[in-house]
Amino acid sequence: MTGVGIIEINGDRITSVYHDAIKAGTGEFTARLGVIFSGLQQLIREYRPDQAAIETVFVANNAASAIKLGQARGAAVCAAISCGVPVSEYSPRSVKQALVGRGGADKKQVQHMVGLLLGIQGPIQNDAADALAIALCHHHTAHTLSRMNVTQGAGR
């Protein structure tokens, strides 16, 4: 599964526009990559996001899992780029740090903060919560960097 989270920023208000997981099934791995690619392209065409953000690869349990995760990431990045959407990348630790304040936060803490920040009642599917967390991290990072650029430009 690949989580997808689309947020909308309107002034200081941030809302979830869409969140779910693309279920690639259990067939041949290359076909599952195609499902991720085409599913993301379809969502990008429907919701027309300005930017995309994705988590960097981490080696979880073994190298084979990391390679497959990297290939799925590649399908996601290619889907966004093929639709003209720029992609930013964030480490799992930086996403947790941005949302919870601790890079070592657990999934439940991240899910709780996502729900709190976006006003989502009830449980959020794990992969979708991760995707929303990455979107929120990207917004926070981009907003902070733009404020720093304005401040630095004003000080000259």
N, C-alpha and C positions, 0 to 999 in steps of 0.2 A: 504494500500500500504506500501511496505517496500522498502526504497531507497537502492541502491547499487552503490558504487563508487570504481573503481579499478584504482590506480595510479601506474606509473612506475617511479623509480628514477634511473637516469643515471648521476652520478656525481652531479653537481649542477642543472641539468635539471629535472623537474618534469612534467610529462604529464599524462593526463587522458587516460587510456586504454579503459575503459568502464564505462558508467554511465546510469542508468535507474531506473525504479521502478518495483518491482514485484507486479503485480496486483493480489491479492488473491480472488477477486470476492465478491459476496454477499451471498454465501451459508452458510452452517453450520460452526460455528466458528472453530471447530476442523479440518474440511476439509481445511479451509483457512490456518490454521497453517501448515498443510501438504504441501500446495502449497508453502509457504514461505520456509519450510525446504528443499523440493526437488528442488525448483528453485535455492536456494543458493548453494546446493550441486552441481548442474549441472554447475553453473557459476564457482565455485571453481575448479571443474575438468577441465573445459575448459581453464581458465586463470591461474591456478596454483599459486595463491598468496602465499608469504612466511608468511604473518601475516594477521590478521584481527583485526579490531577495531570496537567497537560498543558504542553507547550512553547509559549511565545509565538511569534507569527509573526515571521519574519525575512525580509527581502528578499534572496533568494539571487542569482539571475541576472537576473530581470526582474520587472516589476510584474504581468504576467499570471500568472506562477507563484506570486507572493505572494498574489494574490487567490484562486487555486484552493486554495492551502494554507490560507488563512483560512477558506474555505468548508468545507473538510474538518474543520478545527479546530472550527468552529461545529457541525457535525454531531456530533462527538465530545462537545463540551460539552453540547449538548442531550440526547444519549443519557443522559449521567450525571445531569443535572438532572432529566430526566423519570423517572428511577428513584429520585430522592430522595438522590442522592450528591453531597455538596459537592465543588466543583472548585477547585483551586489552580493557579496558573500560574507557570512559571519560564522565564527566558530560557535559550537554549542556552549562553550564557557562564556563567551561574550554575550550571547542571547540571555543566558541565565543571569548574568551580572546586570544587564540592562533592565530586566523585568523584576527580579527578586532582590538584587543587591548583593548576591553571592554567586560566584561562578560555579560553586559546587551544589547548588540547589537541586532538589529532586523534582521529578516530573509532577508530582501532586502540587508542589509549591508553585511551579510554573503555570500549571492549569488554573490554579486558584487565582493567580494574578491576572491571567488572560481574561478570565470571566469577570473579575472585578473591574479591570480597566475598560472592557468593552460592554459591560452591563449584560453579559450573557447569563441567564438563569439556567441552572441544571448542569449536568455533565457535558463535557465537550469531548468528542472522539480524540484519542491520544495524538494521532498524526495531524489532525486538523488543529488541535491546540498548539502543537509544535509549530505549525505553519503560521498561525496567527501570532505566536510569540516572535517568530523571525520577522514578520511584517512590522510588529510594534517596535522591535529592536532597530529595524532599518529606519523607521520614522523618527525615533528618538535620536539616532545617530545623525541622520541627515539634518534634522532640525537643529541639533547642537552645532554641527559643523557650519551650517548657514549663519547661525547667530555669531559664531566665532569669526567668520569672514566679515560680517557686517561690522563687528566691534573692531577688528584689526584695520579694516578700511577706514573707519571713522577716526582712528587714532593717528592717522598719518598726516 
